[in-house]
Amino acid sequence: MLFSSGNAIAAYNPAAGKAVYDVSCATCHKTGMMGAPKTGDKASWAPRLAQKIDVLVSHSDKGFRGKKGMMPAKGGNAKLTTAEVGNAVAYMVSLSK
């Protein structure tokens, strides 16, 4: 399923993801630090929204180096679970559609 379909995101809780975002994601995603797509920037998120949510969560959970920047594993917070990372991704996407 494509992420943009809305069906795949049902496994995650964007409301719960806000707390994770505020603590572990906002530093980079509010400013674009290290090439992070800014939360709410629809143009930056469009190519990501075309991917499966599992890809986005995996990149966020395990880390990823892209053409324009890099994503540290779990946003640099090793204590986060994969579910918490997924919730944070869902939260960011909900603000970036």
C-alpha positions as CSV (number, residue, x, y, z in Angstrom):
1,M,0.0,0.0,0.0
2,L,1.2,3.5,-0.7
3,F,1.6,5.7,2.3
4,S,-0.6,8.4,0.7
5,S,-3.6,6.0,0.7
6,G,-4.0,6.4,4.4
7,N,-4.6,2.7,5.0
8,A,-1.0,1.8,5.9
9,I,-0.7,4.6,8.4
10,A,-3.5,3.1,10.5
11,A,-0.9,1.1,12.4
12,Y,0.5,4.3,13.9
13,N,-0.8,6.9,16.2
14,P,0.0,10.5,15.1
15,A,-1.3,12.0,18.3
16,A,1.1,9.8,20.4
17,G,3.9,10.8,17.9
18,K,3.7,14.5,18.8
19,A,5.5,13.9,22.2
20,V,8.2,11.9,20.4
21,Y,8.5,14.6,17.7
22,D,8.8,17.4,20.3
23,V,11.6,15.6,22.1
24,S,13.5,13.8,19.4
25,C,12.6,15.1,16.0
26,A,11.8,18.8,16.1
27,T,15.3,20.0,16.3
28,C,16.1,18.9,12.8
29,H,12.7,18.8,11.2
30,K,11.6,22.3,12.2
31,T,14.8,23.8,10.7
32,G,15.9,21.4,8.0
33,M,19.1,20.6,9.8
34,M,21.2,17.9,8.2
35,G,18.9,18.0,5.2
36,A,15.8,16.9,7.1
37,P,12.5,17.7,5.3
38,K,10.8,20.5,7.3
39,T,7.6,19.5,9.0
40,G,4.7,21.0,7.0
41,D,6.7,21.6,3.9
42,K,4.5,19.8,1.4
43,A,7.0,19.9,-1.5
44,S,9.8,18.3,0.6
45,W,7.5,15.6,1.9
46,A,5.7,14.8,-1.5
47,P,8.3,12.2,-2.7
48,R,8.4,10.7,0.8
49,L,4.6,10.4,0.9
50,A,4.7,8.4,-2.3
51,Q,6.6,5.6,-0.5
52,K,5.3,2.9,1.7
53,I,5.1,3.9,5.4
54,D,7.3,0.9,6.2
55,V,10.1,2.5,4.2
56,L,9.8,5.8,6.0
57,V,9.7,4.2,9.4
58,S,12.6,1.9,8.5
59,H,14.7,4.9,7.4
60,S,13.8,6.8,10.5
61,D,14.3,3.8,12.8
62,K,17.6,2.4,11.3
63,G,19.0,5.5,9.9
64,F,19.4,6.6,6.3
65,R,21.7,8.7,4.1
66,G,19.9,10.4,1.2
67,K,20.9,12.7,-1.7
68,K,20.5,15.8,0.4
69,G,21.2,14.7,3.9
70,M,21.0,12.0,6.5
71,M,18.7,10.6,9.2
72,P,20.4,9.3,12.3
73,A,18.9,6.0,13.6
74,K,15.9,6.8,15.9
75,G,16.6,10.5,15.4
76,G,19.6,10.0,17.7
77,N,17.4,8.7,20.6
78,A,18.4,5.1,21.0
79,K,15.7,4.6,23.7
80,L,12.9,4.9,21.2
81,T,11.0,1.8,20.0
82,T,10.1,1.3,16.4
83,A,6.5,1.9,17.3
84,E,7.4,5.3,18.8
85,V,9.4,6.2,15.7
86,G,6.5,5.2,13.5
87,N,4.1,7.3,15.6
88,A,6.5,10.3,15.1
89,V,6.7,9.7,11.4
90,A,2.9,9.6,11.2
91,Y,2.6,12.8,13.2
92,M,5.0,14.6,10.8
93,V,3.2,13.3,7.8
94,S,-0.1,14.4,9.2
95,L,1.2,18.0,9.2
96,S,2.9,17.7,5.8
97,K,0.2,16.4,3.5
